[in-house]
Amino acid sequence: MRMILVAALAMTASVAMADDLDDAHRQAVSGRDSYWNCLAREYSRDNNNGLSAQDFTSLIASACPSERQNFRVTLVDFLSMQFPDVDAGAHMTTANNAIASAQKDIVTAFIKHKVTPK
């Protein structure tokens, strides 16, 4: 009887952990979307037309601080749950790389749009 109870408890814990991981994944995706949407709003502002690529890069690097931090935190939380044996610093590096990649994509789009003849 104890074995059945232990097995049932283990299965319940496993399901709860899977639910927590799914929630963490949803939050990370939501954080990513929120950050990307904020960057897109910055990209589409009319007063960016006169900016150089370097000035726009600086603008994007400092834009959306709360969205960026939320994305970083939710992604690190998700990665920590999914890969608990990996060093926390590696998860932070992954999150920072994702943020840098988003910024690079927005800047690249800005530069290509600026070069395109009107």
Helices and strands as residue ranges (DSSP letters): H 2-43, G 46-48, H 53-62, H 65-82, H 88-115
